[in-house]
Amino acid sequence: MESPSVVSNPIINKITLVLAITSTATLAGFSSYRLLLPFQMATPGAMPLAMIQPYQTLKGHSVWIYAIAISPDGNTLASGSYDGTIKIWNLPTGKLLHTFKGHADAVVSLAISSDRRVLASGSWDNRIKLWNLETGTLIRTLDGHKDDVEAIAISPNGKSLASSSADNTIKLWNLDTGKELFTLQNVGWVKSVAFSPDSQKLASGSRDNSIRIWQLNTGSPTLIQTLTGHSQGVSSVAFSPDGQTLASGSMDKTIKLWRLGDGKLLHTLAGHSESVWSVAFSPNGQTLASGSYDRTIKLWNLPSGKLFANFAGHSKSVWSVAFSPNGKTLVSGSSDETIKLWSVPSDTTKVSRLDFRKNSST
């Protein structure tokens, strides 16, 4: 079989103003999945990777889309943009339902409460806003940060909200009252925060290349672990559904998987050609998705850490990825001003696992 030709595409990212050139090689082929899919060959003779195309593209934002969040029932999608607006979509149909306006700068992080009542938004205007997801009514504004809000998360039990900022603090808030509960000082420029599934731990990923884990059920938050290993800033962190593993995406182009019990590094996932901006676990914990400045989304088999699929369709950086609650749809937001919806075939992971075992040398 002849090696497929390589096509290079220059991309100018409007945020970092850095020119990045990525190369993608594709070979047409059939998949056992219901769609005709191309395959990506990493090297001649290597196992082909499914190159999946989106089944729907949502347009409505006129500038970059930084953040997305999906409601627990899977019916509602929220997207946050550089223009300071939030758009609410019906996820099954792709219909635009509402546009929320109120922030004075880019909306860079979104979270939806477990009861689906509250949408939280974090912005570079230094503020967090809480909205009624159904009506779009502004419930309250949380003031306290002195610089850009970079990330927010709502605890699974619906009691707390965490926010991080360029002011080098993390704040914890009572979601019902809006009261500020704690401020963690001198934690670095934290780009991502995530609660554990039991709401008892908080993870933060920082531009100082580290991940910190905080215990929350001890009165005041207590730092219990610092995970180091990335060579550049950590842009995204996510807990596995069972709370035993943490994934971290970094500007060093890799994703790392950590065992939280002892902080052991389990895997370093290399495959992206540029910074990794977002990571997300599938609801069953068997797949990790990663979105990158290289314009692609990659799917990784867990626990093996093997790359088994590429999602190609965005023309610019992918800032945010999220699985639907049933794990069948992946949603992505991009600098190309679009949201894309992708089918995640349930049999891909199973076939991938069998093939990797068959070809393993161990």
KABEL-V116880 format. One record per residue. N is the residue number from 1. PHI is phi in whole degrees, 0 to 359 (NA if undefined). PSI is psi as a letter, one per 40 degrees, with the letter a starting at -180 (NA if undefined). OMEGA is omega as a letter, one per 20 degrees, with the letter a starting at -180 (none if undefined). Layout:
<<N & PHI & PSI & OMEGA> <N & PHI & PSI & OMEGA>>
This chain:
<<1 & NA & h & r> <2 & 287 & i & r> <3 & 290 & h & r> <4 & 292 & i & r> <5 & 286 & i & a> <6 & 256 & h & r> <7 & 244 & h & r> <8 & 261 & i & a> <9 & 230 & h & r> <10 & 284 & h & r> <11 & 231 & h & r> <12 & 253 & h & r> <13 & 277 & h & a> <14 & 288 & e & a> <15 & 278 & d & a> <16 & 268 & e & a> <17 & 54 & f & r> <18 & 246 & h & r> <19 & 273 & h & r> <20 & 237 & h & r> <21 & 241 & h & r> <22 & 242 & i & a> <23 & 239 & h & r> <24 & 228 & h & r> <25 & 247 & h & a> <26 & 231 & i & r> <27 & 225 & h & a> <28 & 292 & i & r> <29 & 189 & i & r> <30 & 262 & i & r> <31 & 244 & i & r> <32 & 288 & e & r> <33 & 289 & i & a> <34 & 289 & e & a> <35 & 261 & i & r> <36 & 279 & h & a> <37 & 243 & i & r> <38 & 281 & i & r> <39 & 238 & i & r> <40 & 255 & h & r> <41 & 254 & h & r> <42 & 294 & d & r> <43 & 214 & i & r> <44 & 304 & h & r> <45 & 88 & e & a> <46 & 282 & i & r> <47 & 295 & h & a> <48 & 291 & i & r> <49 & 254 & h & r> <50 & 295 & h & r> <51 & 258 & g & a> <52 & 267 & h & r> <53 & 259 & i & r> <54 & 292 & i & r> <55 & 265 & e & r> <56 & 204 & i & r> <57 & 237 & h & r> <58 & 259 & h & a> <59 & 239 & i & a> <60 & 176 & d & r> <61 & 284 & i & a> <62 & 257 & e & r> <63 & 220 & a & a> <64 & 302 & i & r> <65 & 254 & h & a> <66 & 266 & d & a> <67 & 224 & i & r> <68 & 222 & i & r> <69 & 210 & i & a> <70 & 244 & h & r> <71 & 292 & i & a> <72 & 300 & d & r> <73 & 273 & e & r> <74 & 78 & e & a> <75 & 267 & d & a> <76 & 236 & h & r> <77 & 240 & h & r> <78 & 246 & i & r> <79 & 228 & h & a> <80 & 243 & i & a> <81 & 229 & i & r> <82 & 298 & d & a> <83 & 279 & e & r> <84 & 86 & e & a> <85 & 260 & i & r> <86 & 236 & h & r> <87 & 247 & i & a> <88 & 248 & h & a> <89 & 237 & i & r> <90 & 280 & h & a> <91 & 293 & d & r> <92 & 299 & d & a> <93 & 258 & d & a> <94 & 80 & e & a> <95 & 283 & h & r> <96 & 284 & h & a> <97 & 259 & d & a> <98 & 213 & i & r> <99 & 233 & h & r> <100 & 264 & h & r> <101 & 236 & i & r> <102 & 171 & d & r> <103 & 282 & i & a> <104 & 263 & e & r> <105 & 208 & a & a> <106 & 303 & h & r> <107 & 267 & h & a> <108 & 246 & e & r> <109 & 207 & i & a> <110 & 223 & i & r> <111 & 209 & i & r> <112 & 242 & h & a> <113 & 292 & i & a> <114 & 295 & d & r> <115 & 270 & e & r> <116 & 71 & e & a> <117 & 279 & d & a> <118 & 243 & h & r> <119 & 252 & h & r> <120 & 253 & i & r> <121 & 229 & h & r> <122 & 247 & i & a> <123 & 223 & i & r> <124 & 288 & e & r> <125 & 275 & e & r> <126 & 78 & e & a> <127 & 241 & i & r> <128 & 244 & h & r> <129 & 242 & i & r> <130 & 249 & h & a> <131 & 238 & i & r> <132 & 285 & h & a> <133 & 297 & d & a> <134 & 285 & d & a> <135 & 258 & d & a> <136 & 83 & e & r> <137 & 292 & h & r> <138 & 285 & h & a> <139 & 279 & d & r> <140 & 193 & i & r> <141 & 245 & h & r> <142 & 261 & h & r> <143 & 254 & i & r> <144 & 168 & d & r> <145 & 284 & i & a> <146 & 255 & e & r> <147 & 208 & a & a> <148 & 312 & h & r> <149 & 280 & h & a> <150 & 260 & d & a> <151 & 205 & i & r> <152 & 222 & i & r> <153 & 207 & i & r> <154 & 253 & h & a> <155 & 295 & i & r> <156 & 302 & d & r> <157 & 280 & e & r> <158 & 76 & e & a> <159 & 266 & d & a> <160 & 231 & i & r> <161 & 233 & h & r> <162 & 250 & i & r> <163 & 221 & i & r> <164 & 237 & i & a> <165 & 213 & i & r> <166 & 291 & e & r> <167 & 277 & e & r> <168 & 67 & f & r> <169 & 231 & i & r> <170 & 241 & h & r> <171 & 243 & i & r> <172 & 247 & h & a> <173 & 234 & i & r> <174 & 282 & h & a> <175 & 293 & d & a> <176 & 288 & d & a> <177 & 259 & e & a> <178 & 80 & e & a> <179 & 286 & h & r> <180 & 285 & h & a> <181 & 264 & d & a> <182 & 214 & i & r> <183 & 234 & h & r> <184 & 265 & h & a> <185 & 266 & i & r> <186 & 55 & f & a> <187 & 262 & e & a> <188 & 85 & i & r> <189 & 278 & g & a> <190 & 272 & h & a> <191 & 264 & e & a> <192 & 206 & i & r> <193 & 225 & i & r> <194 & 208 & h & r> <195 & 271 & i & r> <196 & 289 & i & a> <197 & 302 & d & r> <198 & 269 & e & r> <199 & 67 & e & a> <200 & 263 & e & r> <201 & 229 & i & r> <202 & 232 & h & r> <203 & 252 & i & r> <204 & 227 & h & r> <205 & 247 & h & a> <206 & 237 & i & r> <207 & 288 & e & r> <208 & 275 & e & r> <209 & 80 & e & a> <210 & 250 & i & r> <211 & 240 & h & r> <212 & 244 & i & r> <213 & 243 & h & a> <214 & 245 & h & r> <215 & 272 & h & a> <216 & 253 & e & a> <217 & 261 & f & a> <218 & 239 & f & a> <219 & 91 & c & r> <220 & 266 & i & a> <221 & 302 & h & a> <222 & 237 & h & r> <223 & 288 & h & a> <224 & 245 & e & r> <225 & 209 & i & r> <226 & 233 & h & a> <227 & 257 & h & a> <228 & 234 & i & a> <229 & 163 & d & r> <230 & 288 & i & a> <231 & 263 & e & r> <232 & 220 & i & a> <233 & 303 & i & r> <234 & 267 & h & a> <235 & 258 & e & a> <236 & 205 & h & r> <237 & 227 & i & r> <238 & 207 & h & r> <239 & 274 & i & r> <240 & 291 & i & a> <241 & 302 & d & r> <242 & 271 & e & r> <243 & 75 & e & a> <244 & 267 & e & a> <245 & 231 & i & r> <246 & 241 & h & r> <247 & 254 & i & r> <248 & 227 & h & r> <249 & 254 & i & a> <250 & 223 & i & r> <251 & 289 & e & r> <252 & 278 & e & r> <253 & 81 & e & a> <254 & 243 & i & r> <255 & 243 & h & r> <256 & 242 & i & r> <257 & 247 & h & a> <258 & 240 & h & r> <259 & 272 & h & a> <260 & 285 & d & a> <261 & 303 & d & a> <262 & 235 & e & r> <263 & 77 & e & a> <264 & 290 & h & r> <265 & 283 & h & a> <266 & 271 & d & a> <267 & 211 & i & r> <268 & 244 & h & a> <269 & 263 & h & a> <270 & 246 & h & a> <271 & 180 & d & r> <272 & 284 & i & r> <273 & 262 & e & r> <274 & 217 & a & a> <275 & 307 & i & r> <276 & 265 & h & a> <277 & 262 & d & a> <278 & 211 & i & r> <279 & 228 & i & r> <280 & 207 & h & r> <281 & 273 & i & r> <282 & 291 & i & a> <283 & 303 & d & r> <284 & 272 & e & r> <285 & 76 & e & a> <286 & 266 & e & a> <287 & 221 & i & r> <288 & 242 & h & r> <289 & 253 & i & r> <290 & 224 & h & r> <291 & 246 & i & a> <292 & 221 & i & r> <293 & 297 & e & r> <294 & 283 & e & r> <295 & 84 & e & a> <296 & 251 & i & r> <297 & 242 & h & r> <298 & 242 & i & r> <299 & 248 & h & a> <300 & 239 & h & r> <301 & 283 & h & r> <302 & 239 & i & j> <303 & 269 & e & a> <304 & 291 & d & a> <305 & 79 & e & a> <306 & 277 & h & r> <307 & 286 & h & r> <308 & 233 & e & r> <309 & 203 & i & r> <310 & 244 & h & r> <311 & 254 & h & a> <312 & 239 & h & a> <313 & 175 & d & r> <314 & 283 & i & r> <315 & 262 & e & r> <316 & 217 & a & a> <317 & 308 & h & r> <318 & 264 & h & a> <319 & 267 & d & a> <320 & 211 & h & r> <321 & 225 & i & r> <322 & 204 & i & r> <323 & 271 & i & r> <324 & 291 & i & a> <325 & 302 & d & r> <326 & 272 & e & r> <327 & 76 & e & a> <328 & 271 & e & a> <329 & 235 & h & r> <330 & 247 & h & a> <331 & 243 & i & a> <332 & 224 & i & r> <333 & 241 & i & a> <334 & 219 & i & r> <335 & 294 & e & r> <336 & 279 & e & r> <337 & 75 & e & a> <338 & 238 & i & r> <339 & 249 & h & r> <340 & 240 & i & r> <341 & 248 & h & a> <342 & 233 & h & r> <343 & 280 & h & r> <344 & 252 & g & a> <345 & 297 & h & a> <346 & 293 & d & a> <347 & 274 & e & a> <348 & 298 & d & a> <349 & 297 & d & a> <350 & 295 & d & r> <351 & 297 & d & r> <352 & 301 & d & a> <353 & 299 & d & a> <354 & 297 & d & a> <355 & 294 & d & a> <356 & 295 & d & r> <357 & 296 & d & a> <358 & 298 & d & a> <359 & 266 & e & a> <360 & 289 & i & r> <361 & 273 & e & a> <362 & 254 & NA & none>>
